[in-house]
Amino acid sequence: MTPESTLAPSELAWISDADSISYMEPETDNVWITLVCSRGTGNIHIEDPLREQPTNTITLVSGTITEGYAATMGRADKELGFPPGAVADAPSTSPLMRHFRQTGELKFQGGQEMPIRREDERQQIDAFFSRCG
């Protein structure tokens, strides 16, 4: 089995909070990705908090669409044991983001899928994009 076809562990889920949605293990610090968008701006701030290797691009895949977003590396929180992470911005109207909104398909290039497993996750993603604009 290749990494691209591997599903994420079943305890991970899409969880929303005010202006963000994260793929994470509930009630833990195990967050794979967070998308943040202030109401009506149409600008999604992508946070890749587990990025241990430096990168200048966050590359996401949704279906057959692959998009790379210019990224900067954050600072590690050594006290809490978190790696530096990467951040990037993307328009909510990009082909990849539109496809993700429609299908719920999203993964890092060469990485594990972040599937929607429940209807409430689908509703949270729809609400996130509706608020974002």
C-alpha positions in Angstrom: 0.0 0.0 0.0 1.4 3.4 -1.0 1.3 6.4 1.4 -1.1 8.2 -1.0 -3.7 5.5 -0.7 -3.5 5.1 3.1 -6.4 6.4 5.1 -5.9 8.4 8.3 -6.5 6.6 11.6 -10.3 6.4 12.3 -10.1 8.5 15.5 -9.3 11.7 13.4 -12.1 13.9 12.3 -13.0 17.3 10.8 -13.9 19.7 13.7 -14.9 23.3 13.3 -14.5 26.3 15.6 -15.7 29.8 14.8 -13.6 30.8 11.8 -11.6 27.5 11.4 -11.9 23.9 10.6 -9.2 21.3 11.6 -8.5 17.7 10.8 -7.5 16.3 14.2 -7.9 13.9 16.9 -10.7 15.3 19.2 -9.6 16.7 22.5 -5.9 16.3 21.8 -3.1 18.4 20.2 -2.9 15.9 17.3 -3.8 18.3 14.5 -3.0 17.4 10.9 -4.2 20.6 9.2 -6.2 23.7 10.1 -7.9 26.0 7.7 -8.7 29.5 9.0 -10.8 32.1 7.2 -12.3 35.3 8.7 -16.0 35.8 7.7 -16.4 37.0 4.2 -12.8 37.4 3.3 -12.4 34.5 0.9 -8.8 34.0 2.1 -7.9 30.7 3.7 -4.9 30.5 6.0 -3.5 27.0 5.9 -1.7 25.7 9.0 0.4 22.5 8.7 1.4 22.2 12.4 3.2 18.9 12.2 5.7 19.8 9.6 9.1 18.8 10.9 11.1 19.3 7.7 11.4 22.9 6.4 9.4 23.7 3.3 8.6 26.7 1.1 5.4 25.1 -0.3 2.3 23.4 1.2 1.0 21.1 -1.5 -2.5 19.8 -1.2 -4.5 17.3 -3.4 -8.3 17.0 -3.9 -9.3 14.4 -6.4 -7.2 15.0 -9.5 -6.4 18.6 -8.5 -3.0 19.5 -7.0 -2.1 23.0 -5.8 1.0 24.3 -4.1 0.8 27.3 -1.9 3.9 29.5 -0.9 4.6 28.6 2.7 6.7 30.0 5.6 7.9 28.1 8.5 6.6 29.0 12.0 8.6 28.7 15.2 8.8 25.5 17.2 7.3 25.4 20.7 10.0 23.4 22.4 8.4 23.8 25.8 5.3 22.0 24.5 7.3 19.7 22.2 5.7 21.0 18.9 7.7 21.2 15.7 7.9 24.5 13.8 5.0 23.9 11.3 4.3 25.6 8.1 1.7 28.2 7.1 0.3 29.4 3.7 -2.6 31.2 2.2 -5.1 30.2 -0.5 -8.2 31.7 -2.0 -11.4 29.9 -1.1 -12.3 30.0 -4.8 -9.3 28.1 -6.1 -10.1 24.9 -8.0 -8.7 22.7 -5.2 -10.7 24.4 -2.5 -13.9 24.3 -4.6 -13.3 20.6 -5.2 -12.6 20.0 -1.5 -15.9 21.8 -0.6 -17.9 19.7 -3.1 -16.3 16.3 -2.4 -14.7 16.4 1.0 -11.5 14.9 -0.5 -8.3 16.4 0.8 -4.7 15.2 1.5 -1.2 16.4 1.5 0.7 15.5 -1.6 2.2 12.1 -1.1 0.5 11.9 2.3 -2.5 10.3 4.0 -6.1 11.1 3.1 -8.1 13.3 5.5 -11.6 11.8 4.8 -15.0 12.9 5.9 -16.5 10.0 7.8 -19.8 11.5 9.1 -22.5 13.8 7.9 -21.8 16.4 10.6 -18.2 16.8 9.2 -19.7 17.5 5.8 -22.0 20.1 7.3 -19.1 21.7 9.2 -17.1 22.0 5.9 -20.0 23.5 4.1 -20.6 26.0 7.0 -16.8 26.9 7.0 -16.9 27.8 3.3 -20.2 29.6 3.5 -18.8 31.8 6.3 -15.5 32.3 4.5 -17.0 33.6 1.2 
